[in-house]
Amino acid sequence: MYRKIFCSFFKEEKEGQEFQIYPGELGKRIFNEISKEAWSRWLQKQTILINDRKLSLINPNDRKLLEQEMIQFLFEGHDIYSSGYTPVRN
């Protein structure tokens, strides 16, 4: 049986994380408010950011930037695009 939460990203009830996947208070918020599906979408966007901006996870400034982008993406509705990406419009 999986844990259901109200996902802040999708604004609907979804399957929650099985355990806290990010440290600290932000990690608790993600655990309580972000679904598995939303987290998976963030991981895809994070990979784009790391590759496009040539970020290093051992650099504290790069980690801080990724955390800020994660908060904006998951909780504030901001999307992330690479410099060479143009979103398709319907």
DRENVEX-756202 format. One record per atom (N, C-alpha, C, O): x, y, z; residue in three letters; residue number from 1; atom name. Coordinates in steps of 0.05 Angstrom, whole numbers, plus 5000, padded with zeros to 4 digits. Layout:
N
@X=X	Y=Y	Z=Z	res=ala	n=NUM	atom=CA
...
//
This chain:
90
@X=5017	Y=4976	Z=5000	res=met	n=1	atom=N
@X=5000	Y=5000	Z=5000	res=met	n=1	atom=CA
@X=5018	Y=5025	Z=5000	res=met	n=1	atom=C
@X=5036	Y=5027	Z=5016	res=met	n=1	atom=O
@X=5012	Y=5043	Z=4982	res=tyr	n=2	atom=N
@X=5029	Y=5067	Z=4981	res=tyr	n=2	atom=CA
@X=5015	Y=5090	Z=4996	res=tyr	n=2	atom=C
@X=4991	Y=5090	Z=5001	res=tyr	n=2	atom=O
@X=5031	Y=5110	Z=5002	res=arg	n=3	atom=N
@X=5023	Y=5133	Z=5017	res=arg	n=3	atom=CA
@X=5012	Y=5154	Z=4998	res=arg	n=3	atom=C
@X=5025	Y=5162	Z=4979	res=arg	n=3	atom=O
@X=4988	Y=5164	Z=5004	res=lys	n=4	atom=N
@X=4976	Y=5185	Z=4987	res=lys	n=4	atom=CA
@X=4981	Y=5212	Z=5001	res=lys	n=4	atom=C
@X=4979	Y=5215	Z=5025	res=lys	n=4	atom=O
@X=4987	Y=5232	Z=4984	res=ile	n=5	atom=N
@X=4990	Y=5260	Z=4994	res=ile	n=5	atom=CA
@X=4976	Y=5279	Z=4974	res=ile	n=5	atom=C
@X=4970	Y=5271	Z=4952	res=ile	n=5	atom=O
@X=4972	Y=5303	Z=4983	res=phe	n=6	atom=N
@X=4963	Y=5324	Z=4964	res=phe	n=6	atom=CA
@X=4988	Y=5336	Z=4953	res=phe	n=6	atom=C
@X=5003	Y=5350	Z=4968	res=phe	n=6	atom=O
@X=4993	Y=5332	Z=4928	res=cys	n=7	atom=N
@X=5018	Y=5342	Z=4915	res=cys	n=7	atom=CA
@X=5015	Y=5372	Z=4908	res=cys	n=7	atom=C
@X=4997	Y=5380	Z=4893	res=cys	n=7	atom=O
@X=5034	Y=5388	Z=4919	res=ser	n=8	atom=N
@X=5034	Y=5417	Z=4913	res=ser	n=8	atom=CA
@X=5040	Y=5422	Z=4884	res=ser	n=8	atom=C
@X=5032	Y=5443	Z=4873	res=ser	n=8	atom=O
@X=5055	Y=5404	Z=4871	res=phe	n=9	atom=N
@X=5063	Y=5409	Z=4843	res=phe	n=9	atom=CA
@X=5039	Y=5404	Z=4825	res=phe	n=9	atom=C
@X=5033	Y=5421	Z=4807	res=phe	n=9	atom=O
@X=5025	Y=5382	Z=4828	res=phe	n=10	atom=N
@X=5002	Y=5376	Z=4810	res=phe	n=10	atom=CA
@X=4976	Y=5386	Z=4821	res=phe	n=10	atom=C
@X=4956	Y=5387	Z=4806	res=phe	n=10	atom=O
@X=4975	Y=5395	Z=4846	res=lys	n=11	atom=N
@X=4950	Y=5405	Z=4858	res=lys	n=11	atom=CA
@X=4928	Y=5384	Z=4859	res=lys	n=11	atom=C
@X=4905	Y=5389	Z=4854	res=lys	n=11	atom=O
@X=4937	Y=5359	Z=4865	res=glu	n=12	atom=N
@X=4918	Y=5337	Z=4868	res=glu	n=12	atom=CA
@X=4931	Y=5314	Z=4884	res=glu	n=12	atom=C
@X=4955	Y=5314	Z=4888	res=glu	n=12	atom=O
@X=4914	Y=5296	Z=4892	res=glu	n=13	atom=N
@X=4924	Y=5273	Z=4908	res=glu	n=13	atom=CA
@X=4940	Y=5254	Z=4890	res=glu	n=13	atom=C
@X=4931	Y=5247	Z=4869	res=glu	n=13	atom=O
@X=4964	Y=5247	Z=4900	res=lys	n=14	atom=N
@X=4982	Y=5229	Z=4885	res=lys	n=14	atom=CA
@X=4997	Y=5211	Z=4904	res=lys	n=14	atom=C
@X=4994	Y=5214	Z=4929	res=lys	n=14	atom=O
@X=5012	Y=5192	Z=4893	res=glu	n=15	atom=N
@X=5028	Y=5174	Z=4909	res=glu	n=15	atom=CA
@X=5052	Y=5190	Z=4920	res=glu	n=15	atom=C
@X=5067	Y=5203	Z=4905	res=glu	n=15	atom=O
@X=5056	Y=5188	Z=4946	res=gly	n=16	atom=N
@X=5078	Y=5202	Z=4959	res=gly	n=16	atom=CA
@X=5104	Y=5187	Z=4959	res=gly	n=16	atom=C
@X=5105	Y=5163	Z=4952	res=gly	n=16	atom=O
@X=5125	Y=5200	Z=4968	res=gln	n=17	atom=N
@X=5151	Y=5187	Z=4971	res=gln	n=17	atom=CA
@X=5150	Y=5166	Z=4992	res=gln	n=17	atom=C
@X=5134	Y=5167	Z=5011	res=gln	n=17	atom=O
@X=5167	Y=5146	Z=4990	res=glu	n=18	atom=N
@X=5168	Y=5124	Z=5010	res=glu	n=18	atom=CA
@X=5185	Y=5133	Z=5035	res=glu	n=18	atom=C
@X=5181	Y=5122	Z=5057	res=glu	n=18	atom=O
@X=5203	Y=5151	Z=5030	res=phe	n=19	atom=N
@X=5221	Y=5161	Z=5052	res=phe	n=19	atom=CA
@X=5230	Y=5189	Z=5044	res=phe	n=19	atom=C
@X=5227	Y=5198	Z=5021	res=phe	n=19	atom=O
@X=5242	Y=5203	Z=5063	res=gln	n=20	atom=N
@X=5251	Y=5230	Z=5058	res=gln	n=20	atom=CA
@X=5276	Y=5229	Z=5041	res=gln	n=20	atom=C
@X=5296	Y=5217	Z=5049	res=gln	n=20	atom=O
@X=5274	Y=5241	Z=5017	res=ile	n=21	atom=N
@X=5296	Y=5238	Z=4997	res=ile	n=21	atom=CA
@X=5314	Y=5262	Z=4996	res=ile	n=21	atom=C
@X=5334	Y=5262	Z=4981	res=ile	n=21	atom=O
@X=5309	Y=5282	Z=5012	res=tyr	n=22	atom=N
@X=5325	Y=5307	Z=5012	res=tyr	n=22	atom=CA
@X=5328	Y=5314	Z=5042	res=tyr	n=22	atom=C
@X=5309	Y=5311	Z=5057	res=tyr	n=22	atom=O
@X=5351	Y=5324	Z=5050	res=pro	n=23	atom=N
@X=5356	Y=5330	Z=5078	res=pro	n=23	atom=CA
@X=5342	Y=5355	Z=5088	res=pro	n=23	atom=C
@X=5333	Y=5372	Z=5073	res=pro	n=23	atom=O
@X=5340	Y=5357	Z=5115	res=gly	n=24	atom=N
@X=5331	Y=5382	Z=5128	res=gly	n=24	atom=CA
@X=5301	Y=5387	Z=5126	res=gly	n=24	atom=C
@X=5285	Y=5370	Z=5119	res=gly	n=24	atom=O
@X=5295	Y=5412	Z=5133	res=glu	n=25	atom=N
@X=5267	Y=5421	Z=5132	res=glu	n=25	atom=CA
@X=5255	Y=5420	Z=5104	res=glu	n=25	atom=C
@X=5232	Y=5413	Z=5100	res=glu	n=25	atom=O
@X=5272	Y=5428	Z=5084	res=leu	n=26	atom=N
@X=5262	Y=5426	Z=5057	res=leu	n=26	atom=CA
@X=5256	Y=5397	Z=5049	res=leu	n=26	atom=C
@X=5236	Y=5392	Z=5035	res=leu	n=26	atom=O
@X=5272	Y=5379	Z=5059	res=gly	n=27	atom=N
@X=5267	Y=5350	Z=5054	res=gly	n=27	atom=CA
@X=5240	Y=5341	Z=5066	res=gly	n=27	atom=C
@X=5226	Y=5325	Z=5054	res=gly	n=27	atom=O
@X=5234	Y=5351	Z=5090	res=lys	n=28	atom=N
@X=5209	Y=5345	Z=5103	res=lys	n=28	atom=CA
@X=5185	Y=5356	Z=5086	res=lys	n=28	atom=C
@X=5165	Y=5342	Z=5083	res=lys	n=28	atom=O
@X=5189	Y=5380	Z=5076	res=arg	n=29	atom=N
@X=5168	Y=5392	Z=5060	res=arg	n=29	atom=CA
@X=5164	Y=5376	Z=5034	res=arg	n=29	atom=C
@X=5141	Y=5371	Z=5026	res=arg	n=29	atom=O
@X=5186	Y=5368	Z=5021	res=ile	n=30	atom=N
@X=5184	Y=5352	Z=4997	res=ile	n=30	atom=CA
@X=5170	Y=5325	Z=5003	res=ile	n=30	atom=C
@X=5152	Y=5317	Z=4988	res=ile	n=30	atom=O
@X=5177	Y=5312	Z=5025	res=phe	n=31	atom=N
@X=5165	Y=5287	Z=5033	res=phe	n=31	atom=CA
@X=5135	Y=5290	Z=5037	res=phe	n=31	atom=C
@X=5120	Y=5272	Z=5029	res=phe	n=31	atom=O
@X=5127	Y=5312	Z=5048	res=asn	n=32	atom=N
@X=5098	Y=5316	Z=5055	res=asn	n=32	atom=CA
@X=5082	Y=5327	Z=5032	res=asn	n=32	atom=C
@X=5058	Y=5324	Z=5031	res=asn	n=32	atom=O
@X=5095	Y=5341	Z=5012	res=glu	n=33	atom=N
@X=5080	Y=5356	Z=4992	res=glu	n=33	atom=CA
@X=5086	Y=5349	Z=4963	res=glu	n=33	atom=C
@X=5071	Y=5358	Z=4945	res=glu	n=33	atom=O
@X=5106	Y=5333	Z=4958	res=ile	n=34	atom=N
@X=5115	Y=5328	Z=4930	res=ile	n=34	atom=CA
@X=5112	Y=5298	Z=4924	res=ile	n=34	atom=C
@X=5124	Y=5281	Z=4938	res=ile	n=34	atom=O
@X=5098	Y=5291	Z=4903	res=ser	n=35	atom=N
@X=5093	Y=5263	Z=4896	res=ser	n=35	atom=CA
@X=5118	Y=5251	Z=4882	res=ser	n=35	atom=C
@X=5136	Y=5265	Z=4874	res=ser	n=35	atom=O
@X=5117	Y=5225	Z=4880	res=lys	n=36	atom=N
@X=5138	Y=5210	Z=4866	res=lys	n=36	atom=CA
@X=5140	Y=5220	Z=4837	res=lys	n=36	atom=C
@X=5162	Y=5225	Z=4827	res=lys	n=36	atom=O
@X=5117	Y=5224	Z=4825	res=glu	n=37	atom=N
@X=5117	Y=5233	Z=4797	res=glu	n=37	atom=CA
@X=5129	Y=5261	Z=4794	res=glu	n=37	atom=C
@X=5144	Y=5266	Z=4775	res=glu	n=37	atom=O
@X=5122	Y=5279	Z=4812	res=ala	n=38	atom=N
@X=5133	Y=5306	Z=4811	res=ala	n=38	atom=CA
@X=5163	Y=5306	Z=4815	res=ala	n=38	atom=C
@X=5178	Y=5320	Z=4802	res=ala	n=38	atom=O
@X=5172	Y=5289	Z=4834	res=trp	n=39	atom=N
@X=5201	Y=5287	Z=4840	res=trp	n=39	atom=CA
@X=5216	Y=5276	Z=4815	res=trp	n=39	atom=C
@X=5238	Y=5286	Z=4809	res=trp	n=39	atom=O
@X=5204	Y=5257	Z=4802	res=ser	n=40	atom=N
@X=5216	Y=5246	Z=4778	res=ser	n=40	atom=CA
@X=5219	Y=5268	Z=4756	res=ser	n=40	atom=C
@X=5239	Y=5269	Z=4742	res=ser	n=40	atom=O
@X=5199	Y=5285	Z=4754	res=arg	n=41	atom=N
@X=5201	Y=5307	Z=4734	res=arg	n=41	atom=CA
@X=5223	Y=5326	Z=4742	res=arg	n=41	atom=C
@X=5238	Y=5336	Z=4725	res=arg	n=41	atom=O
@X=5226	Y=5331	Z=4768	res=trp	n=42	atom=N
@X=5248	Y=5349	Z=4777	res=trp	n=42	atom=CA
@X=5275	Y=5337	Z=4770	res=trp	n=42	atom=C
@X=5293	Y=5351	Z=4761	res=trp	n=42	atom=O
@X=5278	Y=5311	Z=4774	res=leu	n=43	atom=N
@X=5304	Y=5298	Z=4768	res=leu	n=43	atom=CA
@X=5311	Y=5301	Z=4739	res=leu	n=43	atom=C
@X=5335	Y=5305	Z=4732	res=leu	n=43	atom=O
@X=5292	Y=5300	Z=4721	res=gln	n=44	atom=N
@X=5297	Y=5304	Z=4693	res=gln	n=44	atom=CA
@X=5306	Y=5333	Z=4688	res=gln	n=44	atom=C
@X=5325	Y=5337	Z=4673	res=gln	n=44	atom=O
@X=5292	Y=5352	Z=4700	res=lys	n=45	atom=N
@X=5299	Y=5380	Z=4697	res=lys	n=45	atom=CA
@X=5327	Y=5386	Z=4709	res=lys	n=45	atom=C
@X=5342	Y=5401	Z=4698	res=lys	n=45	atom=O
@X=5332	Y=5373	Z=4732	res=gln	n=46	atom=N
@X=5358	Y=5377	Z=4745	res=gln	n=46	atom=CA
@X=5381	Y=5368	Z=4727	res=gln	n=46	atom=C
@X=5402	Y=5381	Z=4725	res=gln	n=46	atom=O
@X=5377	Y=5345	Z=4713	res=thr	n=47	atom=N
@X=5397	Y=5335	Z=4695	res=thr	n=47	atom=CA
@X=5402	Y=5355	Z=4672	res=thr	n=47	atom=C
@X=5425	Y=5359	Z=4664	res=thr	n=47	atom=O
@X=5381	Y=5366	Z=4662	res=ile	n=48	atom=N
@X=5383	Y=5387	Z=4641	res=ile	n=48	atom=CA
@X=5400	Y=5410	Z=4651	res=ile	n=48	atom=C
@X=5418	Y=5420	Z=4637	res=ile	n=48	atom=O
@X=5393	Y=5420	Z=4675	res=leu	n=49	atom=N
@X=5408	Y=5442	Z=4687	res=leu	n=49	atom=CA
@X=5437	Y=5436	Z=4690	res=leu	n=49	atom=C
@X=5455	Y=5452	Z=4683	res=leu	n=49	atom=O
@X=5443	Y=5413	Z=4702	res=ile	n=50	atom=N
@X=5471	Y=5405	Z=4707	res=ile	n=50	atom=CA
@X=5487	Y=5404	Z=4681	res=ile	n=50	atom=C
@X=5509	Y=5414	Z=4679	res=ile	n=50	atom=O
@X=5475	Y=5392	Z=4660	res=asn	n=51	atom=N
@X=5489	Y=5389	Z=4635	res=asn	n=51	atom=CA
@X=5491	Y=5415	Z=4620	res=asn	n=51	atom=C
@X=5513	Y=5422	Z=4609	res=asn	n=51	atom=O
@X=5469	Y=5430	Z=4619	res=asp	n=52	atom=N
@X=5469	Y=5455	Z=4604	res=asp	n=52	atom=CA
@X=5487	Y=5476	Z=4616	res=asp	n=52	atom=C
@X=5501	Y=5491	Z=4601	res=asp	n=52	atom=O
@X=5487	Y=5479	Z=4642	res=arg	n=53	atom=N
@X=5503	Y=5499	Z=4655	res=arg	n=53	atom=CA
@X=5530	Y=5489	Z=4666	res=arg	n=53	atom=C
@X=5545	Y=5504	Z=4678	res=arg	n=53	atom=O
@X=5535	Y=5464	Z=4660	res=lys	n=54	atom=N
@X=5561	Y=5452	Z=4668	res=lys	n=54	atom=CA
@X=5565	Y=5455	Z=4698	res=lys	n=54	atom=C
@X=5587	Y=5464	Z=4707	res=lys	n=54	atom=O
@X=5545	Y=5448	Z=4714	res=leu	n=55	atom=N
@X=5547	Y=5450	Z=4743	res=leu	n=55	atom=CA
@X=5562	Y=5427	Z=4755	res=leu	n=55	atom=C
@X=5562	Y=5405	Z=4744	res=leu	n=55	atom=O
@X=5574	Y=5432	Z=4777	res=ser	n=56	atom=N
@X=5588	Y=5411	Z=4792	res=ser	n=56	atom=CA
@X=5575	Y=5408	Z=4819	res=ser	n=56	atom=C
@X=5572	Y=5428	Z=4834	res=ser	n=56	atom=O
@X=5568	Y=5384	Z=4827	res=leu	n=57	atom=N
@X=5554	Y=5379	Z=4852	res=leu	n=57	atom=CA
@X=5573	Y=5382	Z=4876	res=leu	n=57	atom=C
@X=5564	Y=5382	Z=4899	res=leu	n=57	atom=O
@X=5599	Y=5383	Z=4871	res=ile	n=58	atom=N
@X=5618	Y=5388	Z=4893	res=ile	n=58	atom=CA
@X=5622	Y=5418	Z=4899	res=ile	n=58	atom=C
@X=5634	Y=5425	Z=4919	res=ile	n=58	atom=O
@X=5612	Y=5435	Z=4881	res=asn	n=59	atom=N
@X=5613	Y=5464	Z=4884	res=asn	n=59	atom=CA
@X=5589	Y=5473	Z=4900	res=asn	n=59	atom=C
@X=5567	Y=5470	Z=4892	res=asn	n=59	atom=O
@X=5594	Y=5485	Z=4924	res=pro	n=60	atom=N
@X=5572	Y=5494	Z=4941	res=pro	n=60	atom=CA
@X=5553	Y=5515	Z=4927	res=pro	n=60	atom=C
@X=5529	Y=5514	Z=4931	res=pro	n=60	atom=O
@X=5565	Y=5532	Z=4910	res=asn	n=61	atom=N
@X=5548	Y=5551	Z=4896	res=asn	n=61	atom=CA
@X=5530	Y=5538	Z=4876	res=asn	n=61	atom=C
@X=5507	Y=5546	Z=4872	res=asn	n=61	atom=O
@X=5540	Y=5517	Z=4862	res=asp	n=62	atom=N
@X=5524	Y=5503	Z=4843	res=asp	n=62	atom=CA
@X=5501	Y=5487	Z=4857	res=asp	n=62	atom=C
@X=5479	Y=5486	Z=4847	res=asp	n=62	atom=O
@X=5508	Y=5476	Z=4880	res=arg	n=63	atom=N
@X=5487	Y=5461	Z=4896	res=arg	n=63	atom=CA
@X=5465	Y=5481	Z=4905	res=arg	n=63	atom=C
@X=5442	Y=5474	Z=4905	res=arg	n=63	atom=O
@X=5474	Y=5504	Z=4914	res=lys	n=64	atom=N
@X=5454	Y=5525	Z=4923	res=lys	n=64	atom=CA
@X=5436	Y=5533	Z=4899	res=lys	n=64	atom=C
@X=5412	Y=5536	Z=4903	res=lys	n=64	atom=O
@X=5448	Y=5537	Z=4876	res=leu	n=65	atom=N
@X=5432	Y=5544	Z=4852	res=leu	n=65	atom=CA
@X=5412	Y=5522	Z=4845	res=leu	n=65	atom=C
@X=5389	Y=5528	Z=4840	res=leu	n=65	atom=O
@X=5421	Y=5497	Z=4846	res=leu	n=66	atom=N
@X=5402	Y=5475	Z=4841	res=leu	n=66	atom=CA
@X=5380	Y=5474	Z=4861	res=leu	n=66	atom=C
@X=5357	Y=5469	Z=4854	res=leu	n=66	atom=O
@X=5386	Y=5479	Z=4886	res=glu	n=67	atom=N
@X=5365	Y=5479	Z=4907	res=glu	n=67	atom=CA
@X=5345	Y=5502	Z=4902	res=glu	n=67	atom=C
@X=5321	Y=5497	Z=4904	res=glu	n=67	atom=O
@X=5354	Y=5525	Z=4894	res=gln	n=68	atom=N
@X=5336	Y=5547	Z=4888	res=gln	n=68	atom=CA
@X=5319	Y=5541	Z=4864	res=gln	n=68	atom=C
@X=5295	Y=5546	Z=4864	res=gln	n=68	atom=O
@X=5330	Y=5529	Z=4843	res=glu	n=69	atom=N
@X=5315	Y=5521	Z=4820	res=glu	n=69	atom=CA
@X=5295	Y=5499	Z=4827	res=glu	n=69	atom=C
@X=5272	Y=5499	Z=4817	res=glu	n=69	atom=O
@X=5302	Y=5481	Z=4845	res=met	n=70	atom=N
@X=5284	Y=5460	Z=4853	res=met	n=70	atom=CA
@X=5260	Y=5471	Z=4868	res=met	n=70	atom=C
@X=5237	Y=5463	Z=4862	res=met	n=70	atom=O
@X=5264	Y=5490	Z=4886	res=ile	n=71	atom=N
@X=5243	Y=5503	Z=4900	res=ile	n=71	atom=CA
@X=5224	Y=5517	Z=4881	res=ile	n=71	atom=C
@X=5200	Y=5515	Z=4883	res=ile	n=71	atom=O
@X=5235	Y=5532	Z=4862	res=gln	n=72	atom=N
@X=5219	Y=5546	Z=4842	res=gln	n=72	atom=CA
@X=5203	Y=5527	Z=4825	res=gln	n=72	atom=C
@X=5180	Y=5532	Z=4819	res=gln	n=72	atom=O
@X=5215	Y=5505	Z=4817	res=phe	n=73	atom=N
@X=5202	Y=5486	Z=4799	res=phe	n=73	atom=CA
@X=5180	Y=5471	Z=4814	res=phe	n=73	atom=C
@X=5158	Y=5469	Z=4805	res=phe	n=73	atom=O
@X=5186	Y=5460	Z=4838	res=leu	n=74	atom=N
@X=5167	Y=5443	Z=4852	res=leu	n=74	atom=CA
@X=5145	Y=5459	Z=4866	res=leu	n=74	atom=C
@X=5122	Y=5449	Z=4867	res=leu	n=74	atom=O
@X=5151	Y=5482	Z=4877	res=phe	n=75	atom=N
@X=5132	Y=5496	Z=4894	res=phe	n=75	atom=CA
@X=5121	Y=5522	Z=4882	res=phe	n=75	atom=C
@X=5100	Y=5532	Z=4891	res=phe	n=75	atom=O
@X=5135	Y=5534	Z=4863	res=glu	n=76	atom=N
@X=5127	Y=5560	Z=4853	res=glu	n=76	atom=CA
@X=5118	Y=5560	Z=4824	res=glu	n=76	atom=C
@X=5110	Y=5581	Z=4813	res=glu	n=76	atom=O
@X=5118	Y=5537	Z=4811	res=gly	n=77	atom=N
@X=5107	Y=5534	Z=4784	res=gly	n=77	atom=CA
@X=5125	Y=5544	Z=4762	res=gly	n=77	atom=C
@X=5115	Y=5549	Z=4739	res=gly	n=77	atom=O
@X=5151	Y=5549	Z=4767	res=his	n=78	atom=N
@X=5169	Y=5558	Z=4746	res=his	n=78	atom=CA
@X=5180	Y=5534	Z=4731	res=his	n=78	atom=C
@X=5188	Y=5514	Z=4743	res=his	n=78	atom=O
@X=5180	Y=5535	Z=4705	res=asp	n=79	atom=N
@X=5191	Y=5513	Z=4689	res=asp	n=79	atom=CA
@X=5220	Y=5520	Z=4683	res=asp	n=79	atom=C
@X=5229	Y=5543	Z=4685	res=asp	n=79	atom=O
@X=5235	Y=5499	Z=4675	res=ile	n=80	atom=N
@X=5263	Y=5502	Z=4669	res=ile	n=80	atom=CA
@X=5268	Y=5493	Z=4641	res=ile	n=80	atom=C
@X=5259	Y=5471	Z=4633	res=ile	n=80	atom=O
@X=5283	Y=5509	Z=4626	res=tyr	n=81	atom=N
@X=5290	Y=5502	Z=4599	res=tyr	n=81	atom=CA
@X=5320	Y=5505	Z=4595	res=tyr	n=81	atom=C
@X=5333	Y=5522	Z=4607	res=tyr	n=81	atom=O
@X=5332	Y=5488	Z=4579	res=ser	n=82	atom=N
@X=5360	Y=5491	Z=4573	res=ser	n=82	atom=CA
@X=5363	Y=5513	Z=4552	res=ser	n=82	atom=C
@X=5343	Y=5521	Z=4539	res=ser	n=82	atom=O
@X=5386	Y=5523	Z=4549	res=ser	n=83	atom=N
@X=5390	Y=5546	Z=4530	res=ser	n=83	atom=CA
@X=5384	Y=5538	Z=4501	res=ser	n=83	atom=C
@X=5378	Y=5555	Z=4485	res=ser	n=83	atom=O
@X=5386	Y=5512	Z=4495	res=gly	n=84	atom=N
@X=5381	Y=5504	Z=4467	res=gly	n=84	atom=CA
@X=5353	Y=5492	Z=4463	res=gly	n=84	atom=C
@X=5348	Y=5480	Z=4442	res=gly	n=84	atom=O
@X=5336	Y=5495	Z=4483	res=tyr	n=85	atom=N
@X=5310	Y=5482	Z=4482	res=tyr	n=85	atom=CA
@X=5288	Y=5503	Z=4478	res=tyr	n=85	atom=C
@X=5288	Y=5524	Z=4492	res=tyr	n=85	atom=O
@X=5270	Y=5498	Z=4459	res=thr	n=86	atom=N
@X=5247	Y=5515	Z=4456	res=thr	n=86	atom=CA
@X=5222	Y=5498	Z=4460	res=thr	n=86	atom=C
@X=5218	Y=5478	Z=4446	res=thr	n=86	atom=O
@X=5205	Y=5505	Z=4479	res=pro	n=87	atom=N
@X=5182	Y=5488	Z=4485	res=pro	n=87	atom=CA
@X=5162	Y=5489	Z=4462	res=pro	n=87	atom=C
@X=5159	Y=5509	Z=4448	res=pro	n=87	atom=O
@X=5149	Y=5466	Z=4458	res=val	n=88	atom=N
@X=5129	Y=5463	Z=4437	res=val	n=88	atom=CA
@X=5103	Y=5476	Z=4446	res=val	n=88	atom=C
@X=5094	Y=5472	Z=4468	res=val	n=88	atom=O
@X=5092	Y=5492	Z=4429	res=arg	n=89	atom=N
@X=5066	Y=5506	Z=4435	res=arg	n=89	atom=CA
@X=5044	Y=5492	Z=4420	res=arg	n=89	atom=C
@X=5047	Y=5486	Z=4396	res=arg	n=89	atom=O
@X=5022	Y=5486	Z=4434	res=asn	n=90	atom=N
@X=4999	Y=5473	Z=4421	res=asn	n=90	atom=CA
@X=4981	Y=5494	Z=4410	res=asn	n=90	atom=C
@X=4960	Y=5487	Z=4398	res=asn	n=90	atom=O
//
